[in-house]
């Protein structure tokens, strides 16, 4: 099985809730561990809705952002 890295997925986000810090917009879940582990434990297969996140090429690498 090929492991999916949620941090590289378009649907992955970090919540403001300390008890459930990770979320998936595609499945509409929040979780204590990475969402792909929840999906694999429930369905037995890897995430079918994984979409690779696009890099922002417009960011200039000059100085600090904030």
PyMOL Python script that loads the backbone (N, CA, C, O; Angstrom):
from pymol import cmd

cmd.read_pdbstr("""\
ATOM      1  N   UNK A   1       0.840  -1.195   0.000  1.00  0.00           N
ATOM      2  CA  UNK A   1       0.000   0.000   0.000  1.00  0.00           C
ATOM      3  C   UNK A   1       0.875   1.246   0.000  1.00  0.00           C
ATOM      4  O   UNK A   1       1.883   1.317   0.703  1.00  0.00           O
ATOM      5  N   UNK A   2       0.484   2.190  -0.775  1.00  0.00           N
ATOM      6  CA  UNK A   2       1.206   3.444  -0.862  1.00  0.00           C
ATOM      7  C   UNK A   2       0.599   4.430   0.129  1.00  0.00           C
ATOM      8  O   UNK A   2      -0.579   4.773   0.033  1.00  0.00           O
ATOM      9  N   UNK A   3       1.411   4.884   1.082  1.00  0.00           N
ATOM     10  CA  UNK A   3       0.901   5.811   2.092  1.00  0.00           C
ATOM     11  C   UNK A   3       0.690   7.196   1.490  1.00  0.00           C
ATOM     12  O   UNK A   3       1.497   7.675   0.694  1.00  0.00           O
ATOM     13  N   UNK A   4      -0.400   7.822   1.882  1.00  0.00           N
ATOM     14  CA  UNK A   4      -0.750   9.160   1.425  1.00  0.00           C
ATOM     15  C   UNK A   4      -0.303  10.149   2.491  1.00  0.00           C
ATOM     16  O   UNK A   4      -0.533   9.921   3.679  1.00  0.00           O
ATOM     17  N   UNK A   5       0.324  11.233   2.088  1.00  0.00           N
ATOM     18  CA  UNK A   5       0.763  12.261   3.016  1.00  0.00           C
ATOM     19  C   UNK A   5      -0.280  13.376   3.021  1.00  0.00           C
ATOM     20  O   UNK A   5      -0.391  14.132   2.056  1.00  0.00           O
ATOM     21  N   UNK A   6      -1.036  13.473   4.098  1.00  0.00           N
ATOM     22  CA  UNK A   6      -2.125  14.451   4.169  1.00  0.00           C
ATOM     23  C   UNK A   6      -1.635  15.893   4.063  1.00  0.00           C
ATOM     24  O   UNK A   6      -2.351  16.747   3.539  1.00  0.00           O
ATOM     25  N   UNK A   7      -0.443  16.175   4.545  1.00  0.00           N
ATOM     26  CA  UNK A   7       0.021  17.559   4.512  1.00  0.00           C
ATOM     27  C   UNK A   7       0.268  18.044   3.082  1.00  0.00           C
ATOM     28  O   UNK A   7       0.398  19.248   2.858  1.00  0.00           O
ATOM     29  N   UNK A   8       0.335  17.134   2.118  1.00  0.00           N
ATOM     30  CA  UNK A   8       0.510  17.513   0.717  1.00  0.00           C
ATOM     31  C   UNK A   8      -0.799  17.468  -0.058  1.00  0.00           C
ATOM     32  O   UNK A   8      -0.796  17.598  -1.282  1.00  0.00           O
ATOM     33  N   UNK A   9      -1.921  17.284   0.641  1.00  0.00           N
ATOM     34  CA  UNK A   9      -3.229  17.181  -0.007  1.00  0.00           C
ATOM     35  C   UNK A   9      -3.946  18.532   0.000  1.00  0.00           C
ATOM     36  O   UNK A   9      -3.794  19.324   0.930  1.00  0.00           O
ATOM     37  N   UNK A  10      -4.712  18.775  -1.028  1.00  0.00           N
ATOM     38  CA  UNK A  10      -5.470  20.014  -1.170  1.00  0.00           C
ATOM     39  C   UNK A  10      -6.564  20.134  -0.111  1.00  0.00           C
ATOM     40  O   UNK A  10      -6.891  21.247   0.302  1.00  0.00           O
ATOM     41  N   UNK A  11      -7.132  19.026   0.334  1.00  0.00           N
ATOM     42  CA  UNK A  11      -8.263  19.021   1.253  1.00  0.00           C
ATOM     43  C   UNK A  11      -7.864  19.051   2.732  1.00  0.00           C
ATOM     44  O   UNK A  11      -8.729  19.217   3.592  1.00  0.00           O
ATOM     45  N   UNK A  12      -6.592  18.897   3.041  1.00  0.00           N
ATOM     46  CA  UNK A  12      -6.116  18.855   4.424  1.00  0.00           C
ATOM     47  C   UNK A  12      -6.058  20.256   5.017  1.00  0.00           C
ATOM     48  O   UNK A  12      -5.666  21.208   4.341  1.00  0.00           O
ATOM     49  N   UNK A  13      -6.452  20.379   6.289  1.00  0.00           N
ATOM     50  CA  UNK A  13      -6.320  21.652   6.992  1.00  0.00           C
ATOM     51  C   UNK A  13      -6.105  21.399   8.481  1.00  0.00           C
ATOM     52  O   UNK A  13      -6.375  20.309   8.985  1.00  0.00           O
ATOM     53  N   UNK A  14      -5.619  22.418   9.168  1.00  0.00           N
ATOM     54  CA  UNK A  14      -5.389  22.353  10.604  1.00  0.00           C
ATOM     55  C   UNK A  14      -6.481  23.163  11.274  1.00  0.00           C
ATOM     56  O   UNK A  14      -6.728  24.309  10.897  1.00  0.00           O
ATOM     57  N   UNK A  15      -7.144  22.571  12.278  1.00  0.00           N
ATOM     58  CA  UNK A  15      -8.243  23.241  12.962  1.00  0.00           C
ATOM     59  C   UNK A  15      -7.723  24.053  14.142  1.00  0.00           C
ATOM     60  O   UNK A  15      -6.541  23.985  14.479  1.00  0.00           O
ATOM     61  N   UNK A  16      -8.590  24.803  14.752  1.00  0.00           N
ATOM     62  CA  UNK A  16      -8.240  25.581  15.931  1.00  0.00           C
ATOM     63  C   UNK A  16      -8.525  24.812  17.216  1.00  0.00           C
ATOM     64  O   UNK A  16      -8.248  25.310  18.306  1.00  0.00           O
ATOM     65  N   UNK A  17      -9.074  23.610  17.102  1.00  0.00           N
ATOM     66  CA  UNK A  17      -9.447  22.812  18.266  1.00  0.00           C
ATOM     67  C   UNK A  17      -8.267  21.960  18.723  1.00  0.00           C
ATOM     68  O   UNK A  17      -7.776  21.138  17.950  1.00  0.00           O
ATOM     69  N   UNK A  18      -7.798  22.134  19.960  1.00  0.00           N
ATOM     70  CA  UNK A  18      -6.640  21.365  20.428  1.00  0.00           C
ATOM     71  C   UNK A  18      -6.896  19.857  20.513  1.00  0.00           C
ATOM     72  O   UNK A  18      -5.964  19.069  20.348  1.00  0.00           O
ATOM     73  N   UNK A  19      -8.125  19.449  20.763  1.00  0.00           N
ATOM     74  CA  UNK A  19      -8.418  18.017  20.876  1.00  0.00           C
ATOM     75  C   UNK A  19      -8.522  17.332  19.517  1.00  0.00           C
ATOM     76  O   UNK A  19      -8.280  16.130  19.412  1.00  0.00           O
ATOM     77  N   UNK A  20      -8.879  18.082  18.479  1.00  0.00           N
ATOM     78  CA  UNK A  20      -9.001  17.542  17.126  1.00  0.00           C
ATOM     79  C   UNK A  20      -8.276  18.478  16.158  1.00  0.00           C
ATOM     80  O   UNK A  20      -8.923  19.282  15.486  1.00  0.00           O
ATOM     81  N   UNK A  21      -6.947  18.390  16.074  1.00  0.00           N
ATOM     82  CA  UNK A  21      -6.184  19.389  15.323  1.00  0.00           C
ATOM     83  C   UNK A  21      -6.168  19.233  13.809  1.00  0.00           C
ATOM     84  O   UNK A  21      -5.777  20.170  13.114  1.00  0.00           O
ATOM     85  N   UNK A  22      -6.576  18.086  13.269  1.00  0.00           N
ATOM     86  CA  UNK A  22      -6.473  17.854  11.828  1.00  0.00           C
ATOM     87  C   UNK A  22      -7.842  17.656  11.200  1.00  0.00           C
ATOM     88  O   UNK A  22      -8.744  17.095  11.822  1.00  0.00           O
ATOM     89  N   UNK A  23      -7.993  18.122   9.958  1.00  0.00           N
ATOM     90  CA  UNK A  23      -9.271  17.975   9.275  1.00  0.00           C
ATOM     91  C   UNK A  23      -9.110  17.681   7.799  1.00  0.00           C
ATOM     92  O   UNK A  23      -8.055  17.915   7.209  1.00  0.00           O
ATOM     93  N   UNK A  24     -10.187  17.158   7.211  1.00  0.00           N
ATOM     94  CA  UNK A  24     -10.237  16.872   5.780  1.00  0.00           C
ATOM     95  C   UNK A  24     -11.523  17.474   5.227  1.00  0.00           C
ATOM     96  O   UNK A  24     -12.619  17.097   5.643  1.00  0.00           O
ATOM     97  N   UNK A  25     -11.390  18.407   4.292  1.00  0.00           N
ATOM     98  CA  UNK A  25     -12.562  19.051   3.700  1.00  0.00           C
ATOM     99  C   UNK A  25     -13.321  18.107   2.776  1.00  0.00           C
ATOM    100  O   UNK A  25     -14.537  18.231   2.638  1.00  0.00           O
ATOM    101  N   UNK A  26     -12.629  17.168   2.145  1.00  0.00           N
ATOM    102  CA  UNK A  26     -13.271  16.248   1.201  1.00  0.00           C
ATOM    103  C   UNK A  26     -14.227  15.303   1.916  1.00  0.00           C
ATOM    104  O   UNK A  26     -15.333  15.060   1.432  1.00  0.00           O
ATOM    105  N   UNK A  27     -13.814  14.766   3.066  1.00  0.00           N
ATOM    106  CA  UNK A  27     -14.657  13.833   3.804  1.00  0.00           C
ATOM    107  C   UNK A  27     -15.458  14.518   4.910  1.00  0.00           C
ATOM    108  O   UNK A  27     -16.383  13.923   5.464  1.00  0.00           O
ATOM    109  N   UNK A  28     -15.110  15.761   5.233  1.00  0.00           N
ATOM    110  CA  UNK A  28     -15.834  16.494   6.264  1.00  0.00           C
ATOM    111  C   UNK A  28     -15.586  15.966   7.660  1.00  0.00           C
ATOM    112  O   UNK A  28     -16.504  15.922   8.479  1.00  0.00           O
ATOM    113  N   UNK A  29     -14.347  15.561   7.946  1.00  0.00           N
ATOM    114  CA  UNK A  29     -14.032  15.021   9.268  1.00  0.00           C
ATOM    115  C   UNK A  29     -12.933  15.843   9.924  1.00  0.00           C
ATOM    116  O   UNK A  29     -12.126  16.484   9.251  1.00  0.00           O
ATOM    117  N   UNK A  30     -12.920  15.809  11.261  1.00  0.00           N
ATOM    118  CA  UNK A  30     -11.799  16.312  12.039  1.00  0.00           C
ATOM    119  C   UNK A  30     -11.339  15.165  12.923  1.00  0.00           C
ATOM    120  O   UNK A  30     -12.134  14.303  13.300  1.00  0.00           O
ATOM    121  N   UNK A  31     -10.049  15.157  13.252  1.00  0.00           N
ATOM    122  CA  UNK A  31      -9.486  13.977  13.882  1.00  0.00           C
ATOM    123  C   UNK A  31      -8.293  14.338  14.753  1.00  0.00           C
ATOM    124  O   UNK A  31      -7.693  15.400  14.591  1.00  0.00           O
ATOM    125  N   UNK A  32      -7.954  13.444  15.682  1.00  0.00           N
ATOM    126  CA  UNK A  32      -6.758  13.615  16.504  1.00  0.00           C
ATOM    127  C   UNK A  32      -5.504  13.223  15.749  1.00  0.00           C
ATOM    128  O   UNK A  32      -4.426  13.755  16.014  1.00  0.00           O
ATOM    129  N   UNK A  33      -5.635  12.298  14.812  1.00  0.00           N
ATOM    130  CA  UNK A  33      -4.500  11.878  13.993  1.00  0.00           C
ATOM    131  C   UNK A  33      -4.784  12.261  12.544  1.00  0.00           C
ATOM    132  O   UNK A  33      -5.866  12.755  12.227  1.00  0.00           O
ATOM    133  N   UNK A  34      -3.821  12.032  11.677  1.00  0.00           N
ATOM    134  CA  UNK A  34      -4.016  12.403  10.274  1.00  0.00           C
ATOM    135  C   UNK A  34      -5.260  11.735   9.709  1.00  0.00           C
ATOM    136  O   UNK A  34      -5.509  10.563   9.988  1.00  0.00           O
ATOM    137  N   UNK A  35      -6.047  12.464   8.915  1.00  0.00           N
ATOM    138  CA  UNK A  35      -7.305  11.920   8.405  1.00  0.00           C
ATOM    139  C   UNK A  35      -7.156  10.645   7.576  1.00  0.00           C
ATOM    140  O   UNK A  35      -8.066   9.816   7.565  1.00  0.00           O
ATOM    141  N   UNK A  36      -6.031  10.470   6.883  1.00  0.00           N
ATOM    142  CA  UNK A  36      -5.897   9.255   6.084  1.00  0.00           C
ATOM    143  C   UNK A  36      -5.846   8.014   6.964  1.00  0.00           C
ATOM    144  O   UNK A  36      -6.242   6.936   6.523  1.00  0.00           O
ATOM    145  N   UNK A  37      -5.363   8.143   8.208  1.00  0.00           N
ATOM    146  CA  UNK A  37      -5.359   7.005   9.133  1.00  0.00           C
ATOM    147  C   UNK A  37      -6.781   6.649   9.548  1.00  0.00           C
ATOM    148  O   UNK A  37      -7.106   5.473   9.711  1.00  0.00           O
ATOM    149  N   UNK A  38      -7.626   7.655   9.719  1.00  0.00           N
ATOM    150  CA  UNK A  38      -9.037   7.406  10.036  1.00  0.00           C
ATOM    151  C   UNK A  38      -9.739   6.726   8.863  1.00  0.00           C
ATOM    152  O   UNK A  38     -10.498   5.775   9.052  1.00  0.00           O
ATOM    153  N   UNK A  39      -9.482   7.215   7.657  1.00  0.00           N
ATOM    154  CA  UNK A  39     -10.111   6.644   6.465  1.00  0.00           C
ATOM    155  C   UNK A  39      -9.667   5.196   6.271  1.00  0.00           C
ATOM    156  O   UNK A  39     -10.481   4.330   5.947  1.00  0.00           O
ATOM    157  N   UNK A  40      -8.369   4.936   6.472  1.00  0.00           N
ATOM    158  CA  UNK A  40      -7.862   3.577   6.300  1.00  0.00           C
ATOM    159  C   UNK A  40      -8.407   2.630   7.361  1.00  0.00           C
ATOM    160  O   UNK A  40      -8.672   1.463   7.070  1.00  0.00           O
ATOM    161  N   UNK A  41      -8.577   3.118   8.592  1.00  0.00           N
ATOM    162  CA  UNK A  41      -9.104   2.240   9.642  1.00  0.00           C
ATOM    163  C   UNK A  41     -10.581   1.922   9.423  1.00  0.00           C
ATOM    164  O   UNK A  41     -11.040   0.841   9.790  1.00  0.00           O
ATOM    165  N   UNK A  42     -11.335   2.859   8.826  1.00  0.00           N
ATOM    166  CA  UNK A  42     -12.765   2.632   8.593  1.00  0.00           C
ATOM    167  C   UNK A  42     -12.998   1.806   7.329  1.00  0.00           C
ATOM    168  O   UNK A  42     -13.732   0.818   7.356  1.00  0.00           O
ATOM    169  N   UNK A  43     -12.371   2.213   6.220  1.00  0.00           N
ATOM    170  CA  UNK A  43     -12.666   1.559   4.941  1.00  0.00           C
ATOM    171  C   UNK A  43     -11.693   0.442   4.576  1.00  0.00           C
ATOM    172  O   UNK A  43     -12.030  -0.441   3.787  1.00  0.00           O
ATOM    173  N   UNK A  44     -10.492   0.475   5.142  1.00  0.00           N
ATOM    174  CA  UNK A  44      -9.492  -0.532   4.809  1.00  0.00           C
ATOM    175  C   UNK A  44      -8.694  -0.215   3.562  1.00  0.00           C
ATOM    176  O   UNK A  44      -7.828  -0.998   3.172  1.00  0.00           O
ATOM    177  N   UNK A  45      -8.967   0.930   2.920  1.00  0.00           N
ATOM    178  CA  UNK A  45      -8.227   1.341   1.724  1.00  0.00           C
ATOM    179  C   UNK A  45      -7.641   2.732   1.949  1.00  0.00           C
ATOM    180  O   UNK A  45      -8.011   3.438   2.887  1.00  0.00           O
ATOM    181  N   UNK A  46      -6.726   3.104   1.070  1.00  0.00           N
ATOM    182  CA  UNK A  46      -6.157   4.448   1.150  1.00  0.00           C
ATOM    183  C   UNK A  46      -7.173   5.486   0.687  1.00  0.00           C
ATOM    184  O   UNK A  46      -8.201   5.142   0.103  1.00  0.00           O
ATOM    185  N   UNK A  47      -6.885   6.736   0.945  1.00  0.00           N
ATOM    186  CA  UNK A  47      -7.784   7.837   0.591  1.00  0.00           C
ATOM    187  C   UNK A  47      -7.967   7.914  -0.925  1.00  0.00           C
ATOM    188  O   UNK A  47      -6.990   7.973  -1.671  1.00  0.00           O
ATOM    189  N   UNK A  48      -9.206   7.913  -1.367  1.00  0.00           N
ATOM    190  CA  UNK A  48      -9.509   7.965  -2.800  1.00  0.00           C
ATOM    191  C   UNK A  48      -9.642   9.395  -3.306  1.00  0.00           C
ATOM    192  O   UNK A  48      -9.659   9.617  -4.516  1.00  0.00           O
ATOM    193  N   UNK A  49      -9.737  10.370  -2.406  1.00  0.00           N
ATOM    194  CA  UNK A  49      -9.963  11.760  -2.812  1.00  0.00           C
ATOM    195  C   UNK A  49      -8.712  12.626  -2.694  1.00  0.00           C
ATOM    196  O   UNK A  49      -8.811  13.852  -2.680  1.00  0.00           O
ATOM    197  N   UNK A  50      -7.534  12.002  -2.609  1.00  0.00           N
ATOM    198  CA  UNK A  50      -6.280  12.743  -2.494  1.00  0.00           C
ATOM    199  C   UNK A  50      -6.024  13.544  -3.766  1.00  0.00           C
ATOM    200  O   UNK A  50      -6.066  13.009  -4.874  1.00  0.00           O
ATOM    201  N   UNK A  51      -5.758  14.843  -3.583  1.00  0.00           N
ATOM    202  CA  UNK A  51      -5.360  15.720  -4.689  1.00  0.00           C
ATOM    203  C   UNK A  51      -4.134  16.485  -4.235  1.00  0.00           C
ATOM    204  O   UNK A  51      -4.138  17.117  -3.179  1.00  0.00           O
ATOM    205  N   UNK A  52      -3.088  16.425  -5.039  1.00  0.00           N
ATOM    206  CA  UNK A  52      -1.843  17.067  -4.668  1.00  0.00           C
ATOM    207  C   UNK A  52      -2.017  18.580  -4.612  1.00  0.00           C
ATOM    208  O   UNK A  52      -2.615  19.184  -5.503  1.00  0.00           O
ATOM    209  N   UNK A  53      -1.490  19.177  -3.560  1.00  0.00           N
ATOM    210  CA  UNK A  53      -1.545  20.627  -3.375  1.00  0.00           C
ATOM    211  C   UNK A  53      -0.585  21.307  -4.350  1.00  0.00           C
ATOM    212  O   UNK A  53       0.544  20.852  -4.535  1.00  0.00           O
ATOM    213  N   UNK A  54      -1.036  22.393  -4.972  1.00  0.00           N
ATOM    214  CA  UNK A  54      -0.194  23.122  -5.917  1.00  0.00           C
ATOM    215  C   UNK A  54       0.669  24.121  -5.163  1.00  0.00           C
ATOM    216  O   UNK A  54       0.205  24.771  -4.227  1.00  0.00           O
ATOM    217  N   UNK A  55       1.923  24.239  -5.574  1.00  0.00           N
ATOM    218  CA  UNK A  55       2.812  25.223  -4.976  1.00  0.00           C
ATOM    219  C   UNK A  55       2.495  26.601  -5.531  1.00  0.00           C
ATOM    220  O   UNK A  55       2.140  26.740  -6.702  1.00  0.00           O
ATOM    221  N   UNK A  56       2.625  27.618  -4.689  1.00  0.00           N
ATOM    222  CA  UNK A  56       2.432  28.991  -5.125  1.00  0.00           C
ATOM    223  C   UNK A  56       3.752  29.500  -5.696  1.00  0.00           C
ATOM    224  O   UNK A  56       4.714  29.713  -4.958  1.00  0.00           O
ATOM    225  N   UNK A  57       3.792  29.691  -6.991  1.00  0.00           N
ATOM    226  CA  UNK A  57       5.027  30.112  -7.651  1.00  0.00           C
ATOM    227  C   UNK A  57       5.183  31.629  -7.651  1.00  0.00           C
ATOM    228  O   UNK A  57       6.216  32.139  -8.085  1.00  0.00           O
ATOM    229  N   UNK A  58       4.183  32.355  -7.175  1.00  0.00           N
ATOM    230  CA  UNK A  58       4.230  33.818  -7.184  1.00  0.00           C
ATOM    231  C   UNK A  58       4.936  34.407  -5.974  1.00  0.00           C
ATOM    232  O   UNK A  58       5.137  35.619  -5.911  1.00  0.00           O
ATOM    233  N   UNK A  59       5.316  33.575  -5.012  1.00  0.00           N
ATOM    234  CA  UNK A  59       5.974  34.082  -3.809  1.00  0.00           C
ATOM    235  C   UNK A  59       7.416  34.452  -4.143  1.00  0.00           C
ATOM    236  O   UNK A  59       8.181  33.630  -4.648  1.00  0.00           O
ATOM    237  N   UNK A  60       7.766  35.675  -3.859  1.00  0.00           N
ATOM    238  CA  UNK A  60       9.138  36.138  -4.058  1.00  0.00           C
ATOM    239  C   UNK A  60       9.950  35.745  -2.826  1.00  0.00           C
ATOM    240  O   UNK A  60       9.450  35.810  -1.703  1.00  0.00           O
ATOM    241  N   UNK A  61      11.166  35.347  -3.030  1.00  0.00           N
ATOM    242  CA  UNK A  61      11.999  34.908  -1.913  1.00  0.00           C
ATOM    243  C   UNK A  61      12.907  36.042  -1.454  1.00  0.00           C
ATOM    244  O   UNK A  61      14.123  35.880  -1.360  1.00  0.00           O
ATOM    245  N   UNK A  62      12.304  37.186  -1.171  1.00  0.00           N
ATOM    246  CA  UNK A  62      13.058  38.334  -0.693  1.00  0.00           C
ATOM    247  C   UNK A  62      12.599  38.676   0.710  1.00  0.00           C
ATOM    248  O   UNK A  62      11.451  39.077   0.901  1.00  0.00           O
ATOM    249  N   UNK A  63      13.453  38.529   1.676  1.00  0.00           N
ATOM    250  CA  UNK A  63      13.162  38.973   3.031  1.00  0.00           C
ATOM    251  C   UNK A  63      12.086  38.189   3.740  1.00  0.00           C
ATOM    252  O   UNK A  63      11.772  37.057   3.375  1.00  0.00           O
ATOM    253  N   UNK A  64      11.526  38.810   4.758  1.00  0.00           N
ATOM    254  CA  UNK A  64      10.526  38.183   5.604  1.00  0.00           C
ATOM    255  C   UNK A  64       9.129  38.469   5.085  1.00  0.00           C
ATOM    256  O   UNK A  64       8.893  39.473   4.413  1.00  0.00           O
ATOM    257  N   UNK A  65       8.206  37.571   5.407  1.00  0.00           N
ATOM    258  CA  UNK A  65       6.830  37.748   4.963  1.00  0.00           C
ATOM    259  C   UNK A  65       6.014  38.580   5.939  1.00  0.00           C
ATOM    260  O   UNK A  65       5.111  39.309   5.528  1.00  0.00           O
ATOM    261  N   UNK A  66       6.322  38.479   7.231  1.00  0.00           N
ATOM    262  CA  UNK A  66       5.499  39.161   8.227  1.00  0.00           C
ATOM    263  C   UNK A  66       6.170  40.382   8.777  1.00  0.00           C
ATOM    264  O   UNK A  66       5.603  41.068   9.628  1.00  0.00           O
TER     265      UNK A  66
END
""", "prot")
cmd.dss("prot")
cmd.show_as("cartoon", "prot")
cmd.util.cbc("prot")
cmd.orient("prot")
